[in-house]
């Protein structure tokens, strides 16, 4: 496991749980609006956090923390992901996995082993706009497979889209509805480019939706379960 960071306490990353957050290094996407470039670009990687030190920390937090979130980057790229998840589960923690859904075979292995207690999958845009939002060519069959696995898993889950102007419009949200089909929970959240992004050129143009534009996205999302949430306006 290449661990790029550890957040020792969070009330917002695992719904309804007090959790620690483990950030993995490396991603196969290059989303221009990604706000964690230090976890995506190899040239920006810092010295990895020692996995043993993370395990030791979690051992000391038994009974204080309820869960552990594994996010990234893209965790399913890590060869040591499943063994790490088993160690965390053996300590009695609930496990939430954040993923872009590009590796359904790894996701299937995690589900078969019963290692995930909550799943969150990012839906970058409509199928037609996916490659542009991801910054690389995308195997949409793999993404669709991951969606199907999650929906059939019996594990609590959320699909979520971070809406960034120029990458997600009302037509895209409508197409996402069709792509996902009936789901238990979908979250549309307003992207915030203020904190810095993988492609700094995005900061030079208008980065936020007008209120009228956002209402169009909300209307396109009508009928999907789950909340419409907004990040703070830049």
Backbone as CSV, one residue per row, in Angstrom:
resi,resn,N_x,N_y,N_z,CA_x,CA_y,CA_z,C_x,C_y,C_z
1,UNK,0.842,-1.193,0.000,0.000,0.000,0.000,0.876,1.241,0.000
2,UNK,0.652,2.103,-0.982,1.293,3.418,-0.968,0.284,4.406,-0.383
3,UNK,0.512,4.777,0.850,-0.394,5.666,1.566,0.174,7.077,1.514
4,UNK,-0.612,7.992,0.953,-0.146,9.360,0.793,-0.537,10.279,1.925
5,UNK,-1.407,9.823,2.811,-1.824,10.665,3.917,-2.808,9.952,4.816
6,UNK,-2.937,10.468,6.028,-3.861,9.910,7.009,-4.555,11.053,7.732
7,UNK,-5.876,11.087,7.645,-6.693,12.011,8.428,-7.186,11.216,9.631
8,UNK,-6.780,11.639,10.815,-7.007,10.813,11.994,-8.423,10.886,12.542
9,UNK,-9.190,11.878,12.120,-10.537,12.032,12.671,-11.413,12.763,11.671
10,UNK,-12.552,12.182,11.349,-13.484,12.820,10.420,-14.918,12.468,10.802
11,UNK,-15.780,13.477,10.708,-17.201,13.268,10.939,-18.012,13.318,9.648
12,UNK,-17.335,13.553,8.509,-18.076,13.786,7.258,-17.759,12.779,6.149
13,UNK,-16.709,12.005,6.276,-16.296,11.137,5.171,-16.979,9.782,5.157
14,UNK,-17.467,9.338,6.309,-18.217,8.083,6.388,-19.576,8.440,6.978
15,UNK,-20.640,8.403,6.176,-21.947,8.851,6.661,-22.361,8.199,7.978
16,UNK,-22.579,9.052,8.979,-23.075,8.577,10.259,-22.038,7.945,11.163
17,UNK,-20.757,7.961,10.758,-19.720,7.309,11.542,-18.558,8.260,11.835
18,UNK,-17.910,8.030,12.961,-16.645,8.699,13.265,-15.536,7.845,12.657
19,UNK,-14.728,8.438,11.819,-13.797,7.623,11.036,-12.444,8.291,10.864
20,UNK,-11.458,7.460,10.560,-10.178,7.922,10.037,-10.214,7.749,8.521
21,UNK,-9.394,8.530,7.827,-9.368,8.471,6.367,-7.950,8.186,5.899
22,UNK,-7.806,7.138,5.108,-6.520,6.748,4.531,-6.528,7.127,3.055
23,UNK,-5.538,7.921,2.647,-5.438,8.383,1.259,-4.338,7.594,0.544
24,UNK,-4.686,6.946,-0.558,-3.688,6.197,-1.314,-3.107,7.057,-2.443
25,UNK,-1.887,6.732,-2.831,-1.207,7.449,-3.916,-1.418,6.735,-5.241
26,UNK,-1.680,7.508,-6.273,-1.794,6.962,-7.617,-3.225,6.922,-8.106
27,UNK,-3.406,7.308,-9.360,-4.730,7.270,-9.982,-4.565,7.068,-11.478
28,UNK,-5.503,6.352,-12.071,-5.473,6.135,-13.524,-6.288,7.179,-14.280
29,UNK,-6.943,8.079,-13.564,-7.644,9.198,-14.180,-6.813,10.473,-14.004
30,UNK,-7.124,11.463,-14.820,-6.467,12.768,-14.729,-7.544,13.862,-14.813
31,UNK,-8.521,13.782,-13.945,-9.617,14.750,-13.963,-9.049,16.159,-13.799
32,UNK,-9.285,17.059,-14.742,-8.691,18.395,-14.648,-9.072,19.129,-13.369
33,UNK,-10.249,18.837,-12.816,-10.736,19.531,-11.628,-10.412,18.797,-10.327
34,UNK,-9.592,17.751,-10.402,-9.220,17.001,-9.195,-8.544,17.930,-8.188
35,UNK,-8.972,17.849,-6.929,-8.407,18.727,-5.903,-7.326,18.035,-5.070
36,UNK,-6.911,16.833,-5.485,-5.820,16.132,-4.798,-4.701,15.761,-5.770
37,UNK,-4.132,16.733,-6.501,-3.097,16.384,-7.483,-1.882,15.711,-6.866
38,UNK,-1.635,15.966,-5.585,-0.486,15.354,-4.918,-0.678,13.855,-4.718
39,UNK,-1.905,13.368,-4.911,-2.178,11.934,-4.827,-2.323,11.298,-6.199
40,UNK,-2.286,12.116,-7.252,-2.529,11.640,-8.610,-1.264,11.652,-9.455
41,UNK,-0.521,12.733,-9.401,0.657,12.907,-10.254,1.900,12.340,-9.567
42,UNK,2.551,11.340,-10.163,3.725,10.740,-9.520,4.798,11.754,-9.148
43,UNK,4.967,12.783,-9.986,5.998,13.778,-9.679,5.652,14.628,-8.469
44,UNK,4.409,14.548,-8.009,3.985,15.321,-6.840,3.907,14.469,-5.575
45,UNK,4.179,13.161,-5.699,4.083,12.282,-4.537,5.106,12.680,-3.475
46,UNK,4.661,12.633,-2.232,5.573,12.763,-1.099,5.957,11.365,-0.626
47,UNK,6.898,11.300,0.296,7.285,10.005,0.855,6.057,9.328,1.447
48,UNK,5.782,8.075,1.054,4.583,7.415,1.564,4.597,7.293,3.084
49,UNK,3.403,7.326,3.645,3.245,7.065,5.070,3.422,5.571,5.298
50,UNK,4.165,5.213,6.333,4.420,3.810,6.615,3.106,3.091,6.967
51,UNK,2.837,2.001,6.255,1.594,1.263,6.483,1.521,0.725,7.901
52,UNK,2.651,0.269,8.400,2.684,-0.238,9.773,2.322,0.823,10.787
53,UNK,2.746,2.056,10.539,2.408,3.155,11.449,0.913,3.446,11.426
54,UNK,0.298,3.308,10.247,-1.151,3.512,10.149,-1.881,2.417,10.925
55,UNK,-1.436,1.176,10.776,-2.056,0.063,11.498,-1.913,0.260,13.005
56,UNK,-0.728,0.698,13.442,-0.500,0.946,14.868,-1.431,2.033,15.389
57,UNK,-1.586,3.090,14.609,-2.502,4.160,15.004,-3.925,3.625,15.158
58,UNK,-4.364,2.827,14.193,-5.721,2.303,14.254,-5.911,1.353,15.440
59,UNK,-4.894,0.580,15.734,-4.958,-0.302,16.912,-5.237,0.501,18.169
60,UNK,-4.607,1.654,18.272,-4.761,2.499,19.464,-6.109,3.204,19.498
61,UNK,-6.814,3.240,18.363,-8.092,3.945,18.295,-9.294,3.002,18.318
62,UNK,-9.040,1.724,18.635,-10.173,0.808,18.781,-11.089,1.326,19.888
63,UNK,-12.388,1.297,19.613,-13.342,1.771,20.596,-13.571,3.269,20.545
64,UNK,-12.718,4.002,19.823,-12.883,5.451,19.685,-13.373,5.822,18.290
65,UNK,-12.800,5.165,17.292,-13.251,5.351,15.918,-14.158,4.192,15.538
66,UNK,-15.169,4.500,14.722,-16.075,3.443,14.264,-15.667,2.869,12.918
67,UNK,-15.079,3.709,12.074,-14.789,3.259,10.725,-13.508,3.819,10.162
68,UNK,-13.138,3.271,9.020,-11.974,3.730,8.254,-12.419,3.896,6.806
69,UNK,-12.093,5.040,6.235,-12.373,5.323,4.829,-11.081,5.167,4.040
70,UNK,-11.126,4.424,2.958,-9.969,4.300,2.066,-10.326,5.019,0.776
71,UNK,-9.554,6.051,0.470,-9.833,6.886,-0.680,-8.525,7.204,-1.379
72,UNK,-8.554,8.116,-2.333,-7.312,8.365,-3.052,-7.266,9.725,-3.690
73,UNK,-6.558,9.736,-4.820,-6.112,8.651,-5.686,-7.229,7.641,-5.994
74,UNK,-6.803,6.491,-6.453,-7.727,5.388,-6.715,-7.237,4.151,-5.973
75,UNK,-7.898,3.797,-4.860,-7.411,2.696,-4.024,-7.297,1.354,-4.731
76,UNK,-8.163,1.080,-5.723,-8.152,-0.250,-6.340,-6.917,-0.497,-7.196
77,UNK,-6.060,0.501,-7.366,-4.788,0.305,-8.062,-3.728,-0.290,-7.145
78,UNK,-3.981,-0.311,-5.852,-2.980,-0.740,-4.876,-2.927,-2.265,-4.780
79,UNK,-1.776,-2.883,-5.053,-1.689,-4.347,-4.941,-1.975,-4.851,-3.533
80,UNK,-1.674,-4.047,-2.525,-1.864,-4.485,-1.143,-3.199,-4.084,-0.545
81,UNK,-4.159,-3.677,-1.387,-5.417,-3.153,-0.852,-6.189,-4.199,-0.058
82,UNK,-6.403,-5.373,-0.632,-7.211,-6.365,0.067,-6.581,-6.826,1.383
83,UNK,-5.274,-7.134,1.417,-4.674,-7.487,2.708,-4.795,-6.373,3.743
84,UNK,-4.642,-5.130,3.299,-4.783,-4.005,4.230,-6.213,-3.925,4.751
85,UNK,-7.180,-4.085,3.872,-8.571,-4.043,4.302,-8.863,-5.171,5.293
86,UNK,-8.302,-6.341,5.060,-8.523,-7.459,5.993,-7.970,-7.126,7.375
87,UNK,-6.775,-6.505,7.421,-6.193,-6.145,8.713,-7.086,-5.155,9.444
88,UNK,-7.608,-4.189,8.721,-8.466,-3.176,9.330,-9.774,-3.802,9.811
89,UNK,-10.356,-4.677,9.000,-11.591,-5.353,9.395,-11.370,-6.226,10.626
90,UNK,-10.221,-6.891,10.682,-9.917,-7.757,11.819,-9.792,-6.968,13.118
91,UNK,-9.548,-5.663,13.000,-9.486,-4.808,14.186,-10.881,-4.364,14.630
92,UNK,-11.894,-4.712,13.857,-13.253,-4.409,14.248,-13.820,-3.128,13.671
93,UNK,-13.110,-2.512,12.708,-13.597,-1.273,12.109,-14.521,-1.557,10.931
94,UNK,-15.483,-0.667,10.731,-16.244,-0.651,9.493,-15.382,-0.019,8.410
95,UNK,-15.554,-0.467,7.171,-14.718,0.018,6.079,-15.566,0.638,4.978
96,UNK,-15.217,1.869,4.610,-15.825,2.531,3.457,-14.756,2.675,2.387
97,UNK,-15.110,2.309,1.161,-14.188,2.422,0.033,-14.713,3.452,-0.950
98,UNK,-13.869,4.410,-1.311,-14.165,5.357,-2.384,-13.459,4.889,-3.648
99,UNK,-14.149,4.879,-4.774,-13.553,4.375,-6.008,-14.107,5.098,-7.224
100,UNK,-13.330,5.086,-8.305,-13.851,5.616,-9.575,-14.493,4.518,-10.418
101,UNK,-14.455,3.276,-9.941,-15.148,2.190,-10.629,-14.444,1.650,-11.856
102,UNK,-13.187,1.998,-12.038,-12.480,1.579,-13.253,-11.927,0.163,-13.170
103,UNK,-11.935,-0.441,-11.965,-11.387,-1.783,-11.783,-12.439,-2.709,-11.176
104,UNK,-13.441,-3.084,-11.953,-14.518,-3.900,-11.384,-14.047,-5.263,-10.880
105,UNK,-12.952,-5.795,-11.444,-12.470,-7.095,-10.964,-11.992,-6.991,-9.509
106,UNK,-11.296,-5.910,-9.189,-10.852,-5.700,-7.806,-12.054,-5.459,-6.907
107,UNK,-12.996,-4.665,-7.390,-14.201,-4.404,-6.613,-14.955,-5.701,-6.335
108,UNK,-15.039,-6.570,-7.333,-15.719,-7.852,-7.144,-15.019,-8.691,-6.085
109,UNK,-13.684,-8.687,-6.079,-12.936,-9.451,-5.080,-13.178,-8.902,-3.672
110,UNK,-13.255,-7.588,-3.553,-13.522,-6.961,-2.259,-14.904,-7.361,-1.754
111,UNK,-15.876,-7.323,-2.645,-17.236,-7.684,-2.251,-17.340,-9.169,-1.913
112,UNK,-16.688,-10.003,-2.696,-16.732,-11.440,-2.436,-16.127,-11.773,-1.077
113,UNK,-15.087,-11.017,-0.693,-14.430,-11.247,0.589,-15.159,-10.580,1.750
114,UNK,-16.208,-9.817,1.463,-16.970,-9.164,2.519,-16.201,-8.074,3.241
115,UNK,-15.356,-7.359,2.510,-14.468,-6.386,3.153,-15.020,-4.963,3.177
116,UNK,-16.059,-4.672,2.424,-16.587,-3.305,2.356,-17.923,-3.220,3.079
117,UNK,-18.056,-2.196,3.925,-19.311,-1.940,4.627,-20.057,-0.757,4.031
118,UNK,-19.389,0.013,3.188,-20.009,1.149,2.499,-19.166,1.432,1.264
119,UNK,-19.841,1.752,0.160,-19.144,2.034,-1.097,-19.588,3.388,-1.635
120,UNK,-18.633,4.165,-2.101,-18.934,5.435,-2.760,-18.213,5.437,-4.102
121,UNK,-18.974,5.611,-5.175,-18.392,5.614,-6.513,-18.663,6.941,-7.202
122,UNK,-17.605,7.530,-7.724,-17.717,8.780,-8.459,-18.192,8.507,-9.880
123,UNK,-19.216,9.219,-10.296,-19.683,9.197,-11.679,-19.262,10.532,-12.278
124,UNK,-18.281,10.509,-13.159,-17.621,11.743,-13.568,-18.502,12.644,-14.422
125,UNK,-19.279,12.061,-15.315,-20.157,12.831,-16.192,-21.041,11.843,-16.946
126,UNK,-21.691,12.309,-17.983,-22.458,11.418,-18.846,-21.498,10.501,-19.595
127,UNK,-21.965,9.367,-20.110,-21.080,8.513,-20.902,-20.380,9.258,-22.032
128,UNK,-21.083,10.167,-22.693,-20.483,10.912,-23.797,-19.408,11.875,-23.320
129,UNK,-19.548,12.382,-22.098,-18.591,13.356,-21.581,-17.575,12.783,-20.624
130,UNK,-17.589,11.447,-20.436,-16.765,10.827,-19.393,-15.275,11.030,-19.614
131,UNK,-14.812,10.776,-20.825,-13.376,10.868,-21.098,-12.857,12.280,-20.875
132,UNK,-13.635,13.266,-21.258,-13.212,14.645,-21.043,-13.130,14.960,-19.554
133,UNK,-14.115,14.509,-18.783,-14.106,14.766,-17.347,-13.006,13.986,-16.640
134,UNK,-12.718,12.776,-17.113,-11.681,11.950,-16.496,-10.283,12.320,-16.965
135,UNK,-10.184,13.031,-18.073,-8.880,13.449,-18.576,-8.125,12.374,-19.316
136,UNK,-8.737,11.212,-19.497,-8.113,10.081,-20.198,-9.225,9.276,-20.864
137,UNK,-8.893,8.432,-21.863,-9.907,7.516,-22.384,-10.415,6.592,-21.277
138,UNK,-11.694,6.286,-21.288,-12.314,5.495,-20.222,-13.045,4.302,-20.817
139,UNK,-12.855,3.138,-20.195,-13.593,1.939,-20.570,-14.962,2.004,-19.892
140,UNK,-15.970,2.447,-20.614,-17.292,2.615,-20.019,-17.955,1.284,-19.678
141,UNK,-17.549,0.213,-20.344,-18.074,-1.103,-19.976,-17.610,-1.468,-18.566
142,UNK,-16.364,-1.137,-18.244,-15.845,-1.406,-16.900,-16.588,-0.574,-15.864
143,UNK,-16.838,0.693,-16.184,-17.565,1.562,-15.264,-18.980,1.027,-15.045
144,UNK,-19.636,0.623,-16.129,-20.986,0.072,-16.018,-20.990,-1.219,-15.197
145,UNK,-19.951,-2.030,-15.364,-19.832,-3.266,-14.583,-19.718,-2.945,-13.102
146,UNK,-18.901,-1.946,-12.769,-18.748,-1.552,-11.371,-20.069,-1.052,-10.795
147,UNK,-20.804,-0.268,-11.570,-22.119,0.203,-11.127,-23.025,-0.983,-10.817
148,UNK,-23.047,-1.952,-11.711,-23.916,-3.126,-11.521,-23.502,-3.920,-10.279
149,UNK,-22.198,-4.080,-10.068,-21.715,-4.803,-8.888,-22.164,-4.116,-7.603
150,UNK,-22.025,-2.808,-7.569,-22.388,-2.060,-6.367,-23.886,-2.154,-6.109
151,UNK,-24.681,-1.991,-7.150,-26.135,-2.034,-6.984,-26.608,-3.407,-6.489
152,UNK,-25.914,-4.456,-6.905,-26.328,-5.815,-6.539,-25.670,-6.317,-5.261
153,UNK,-24.797,-5.516,-4.663,-23.945,-6.000,-3.576,-24.667,-6.204,-2.248
154,UNK,-25.735,-5.452,-2.010,-26.362,-5.479,-0.696,-25.640,-4.627,0.327
155,UNK,-24.568,-3.969,-0.099,-23.788,-3.081,0.768,-24.319,-1.655,0.601
156,UNK,-24.474,-0.889,1.695,-24.878,0.513,1.540,-23.927,1.251,0.604
157,UNK,-24.490,2.130,-0.229,-23.640,2.780,-1.223,-24.173,4.162,-1.580
158,UNK,-23.296,4.918,-2.253,-23.698,6.174,-2.852,-22.972,6.318,-4.176
159,UNK,-23.696,6.763,-5.183,-23.094,7.257,-6.420,-23.115,8.782,-6.334
160,UNK,-22.047,9.412,-6.768,-21.977,10.865,-6.630,-21.292,11.488,-7.839
161,UNK,-21.738,12.669,-8.174,-21.145,13.433,-9.257,-20.761,14.801,-8.733
162,UNK,-19.504,15.164,-8.926,-19.053,16.510,-8.609,-19.216,17.348,-9.870
163,UNK,-20.177,18.258,-9.826,-20.514,19.041,-11.011,-19.612,20.259,-11.112
164,UNK,-18.786,20.283,-12.137,-17.889,21.407,-12.413,-18.286,22.001,-13.752
165,UNK,-18.412,23.302,-13.801,-18.855,23.971,-15.009,-17.915,23.650,-16.162
166,UNK,-18.505,23.291,-17.317,-17.722,22.907,-18.481,-17.542,21.409,-18.614
167,UNK,-17.840,20.656,-17.531,-17.693,19.207,-17.551,-19.010,18.482,-17.272
168,UNK,-19.920,19.130,-16.563,-21.219,18.547,-16.268,-22.278,19.624,-16.473
169,UNK,-23.230,19.359,-17.353,-24.356,20.257,-17.595,-25.645,19.479,-17.358
170,UNK,-26.772,20.171,-17.492,-28.056,19.528,-17.229,-28.269,18.300,-18.113
171,UNK,-27.877,18.383,-19.378,-28.021,17.234,-20.275,-27.203,16.048,-19.792
172,UNK,-26.026,16.336,-19.219,-25.188,15.256,-18.694,-25.853,14.582,-17.499
173,UNK,-26.447,15.389,-16.607,-27.119,14.813,-15.446,-28.276,13.919,-15.881
174,UNK,-29.025,14.368,-16.874,-30.117,13.534,-17.398,-29.576,12.223,-17.963
175,UNK,-28.438,12.286,-18.659,-27.837,11.071,-19.217,-27.290,10.167,-18.113
176,UNK,-26.777,10.758,-17.035,-26.319,9.968,-15.893,-27.480,9.187,-15.295
177,UNK,-28.646,9.817,-15.216,-29.835,9.116,-14.710,-30.105,7.862,-15.522
178,UNK,-30.024,7.999,-16.839,-30.259,6.841,-17.689,-29.182,5.786,-17.555
179,UNK,-27.944,6.225,-17.413,-26.816,5.300,-17.285,-26.907,4.492,-15.994
180,UNK,-27.246,5.155,-14.888,-27.294,4.469,-13.596,-28.536,3.604,-13.439
181,UNK,-29.636,4.013,-14.048,-30.884,3.307,-13.813,-31.358,3.551,-12.387
182,UNK,-32.142,2.610,-11.862,-32.671,2.745,-10.503,-31.556,2.503,-9.495
183,UNK,-31.314,3.489,-8.649,-30.267,3.369,-7.632,-30.839,3.763,-6.278
184,UNK,-30.153,3.340,-5.228,-30.615,3.635,-3.880,-30.245,5.021,-3.409
185,UNK,-29.131,5.564,-3.912,-28.671,6.860,-3.405,-27.776,7.516,-4.446
186,UNK,-28.101,8.752,-4.777,-27.287,9.532,-5.714,-27.097,10.934,-5.160
187,UNK,-25.882,11.406,-5.242,-25.544,12.726,-4.698,-24.921,13.582,-5.790
188,UNK,-25.520,14.724,-6.041,-24.963,15.712,-6.958,-24.407,16.844,-6.114
189,UNK,-23.107,17.081,-6.229,-22.480,18.112,-5.413,-21.782,19.137,-6.291
190,UNK,-21.796,20.335,-5.821,-21.244,21.455,-6.570,-19.737,21.500,-6.379
191,UNK,-18.996,21.448,-7.485,-17.543,21.491,-7.411,-17.049,22.845,-6.949
192,UNK,-15.945,22.821,-6.228,-15.322,24.043,-5.738,-13.866,24.047,-6.175
193,UNK,-13.511,24.941,-7.073,-12.160,24.979,-7.612,-11.229,25.890,-6.817
194,UNK,-11.711,26.465,-5.754,-10.930,27.453,-5.015,-9.668,26.855,-4.400
195,UNK,-9.746,25.605,-3.980,-8.651,25.012,-3.218,-7.480,24.558,-4.086
196,UNK,-7.576,24.680,-5.404,-6.497,24.211,-6.272,-6.885,22.918,-6.946
197,UNK,-6.469,22.770,-8.188,-6.889,21.629,-8.990,-5.718,21.118,-9.828
198,UNK,-5.923,19.944,-10.427,-4.870,19.347,-11.233,-4.505,20.232,-12.420
199,UNK,-5.485,20.833,-13.066,-5.238,21.737,-14.190,-5.490,23.181,-13.744
200,UNK,-4.442,23.921,-13.378,-4.619,25.282,-12.873,-5.279,26.220,-13.874
201,UNK,-5.264,25.871,-15.166,-5.888,26.731,-16.177,-7.383,26.889,-15.919
202,UNK,-7.985,25.922,-15.214,-9.408,26.027,-14.909,-9.715,27.227,-14.025
203,UNK,-8.745,27.660,-13.262,-8.972,28.760,-12.334,-9.028,30.107,-13.045
204,UNK,-8.648,30.139,-14.332,-8.618,31.400,-15.070,-9.977,31.797,-15.628
205,UNK,-10.904,30.848,-15.699,-12.206,31.145,-16.281,-13.296,31.070,-15.237
206,UNK,-14.552,31.316,-15.629,-15.678,31.197,-14.695,-15.794,29.754,-14.211
207,UNK,-15.744,29.559,-12.909,-15.644,28.207,-12.364,-16.900,27.747,-11.642
208,UNK,-17.910,28.613,-11.527,-19.084,28.228,-10.763,-20.344,28.445,-11.595
209,UNK,-21.350,27.641,-11.302,-22.630,27.773,-11.966,-23.385,28.981,-11.414
210,UNK,-24.120,29.650,-12.272,-25.056,30.647,-11.787,-26.200,29.910,-11.089
211,UNK,-26.992,30.647,-10.335,-28.105,29.998,-9.647,-29.102,29.411,-10.645
212,UNK,-29.321,30.076,-11.777,-30.220,29.538,-12.802,-29.658,28.253,-13.393
213,UNK,-28.351,28.238,-13.652,-27.717,27.032,-14.194,-27.819,25.877,-13.205
214,UNK,-27.607,26.176,-11.928,-27.670,25.102,-10.932,-29.094,24.552,-10.808
215,UNK,-30.089,25.419,-10.918,-31.471,24.949,-10.865,-31.786,24.004,-12.028
216,UNK,-31.159,24.240,-13.176,-31.350,23.332,-14.305,-30.751,21.956,-13.994
217,UNK,-29.595,21.938,-13.326,-29.003,20.664,-12.924,-29.896,19.955,-11.912
218,UNK,-30.448,20.707,-10.976,-31.348,20.123,-9.985,-32.577,19.526,-10.661
219,UNK,-33.111,20.259,-11.637,-34.296,19.759,-12.335,-33.985,18.475,-13.084
220,UNK,-32.791,18.397,-13.694,-32.403,17.186,-14.423,-32.216,16.013,-13.479
221,UNK,-31.931,16.314,-12.220,-31.689,15.287,-11.219,-32.978,14.836,-10.528
222,UNK,-34.070,15.515,-10.786,-35.326,15.224,-10.096,-35.720,13.763,-10.291
223,UNK,-36.136,13.166,-9.202,-36.561,11.777,-9.244,-35.496,10.796,-8.822
224,UNK,-34.233,11.257,-8.715,-33.175,10.367,-8.239,-33.105,10.453,-6.722
225,UNK,-32.894,9.322,-6.030,-32.854,9.346,-4.570,-31.580,10.011,-4.065
226,UNK,-31.677,10.567,-2.880,-30.505,11.193,-2.275,-30.546,12.693,-2.422
227,UNK,-29.681,13.393,-1.665,-29.750,14.849,-1.621,-28.990,15.511,-2.758
228,UNK,-29.400,16.717,-3.061,-28.610,17.607,-3.905,-27.853,18.528,-2.965
229,UNK,-26.549,18.486,-2.982,-25.776,19.286,-2.047,-24.845,20.208,-2.815
230,UNK,-24.482,21.289,-2.191,-23.597,22.247,-2.839,-22.371,22.492,-1.990
231,UNK,-21.225,22.579,-2.637,-20.024,23.012,-1.944,-20.081,24.522,-1.789
232,UNK,-19.322,25.082,-0.865,-19.316,26.535,-0.699,-18.935,27.223,-2.016
233,UNK,-19.581,28.321,-2.290,-19.251,29.075,-3.495,-17.857,29.652,-3.361
234,UNK,-17.057,29.622,-4.454,-15.711,30.202,-4.392,-15.785,31.686,-4.077
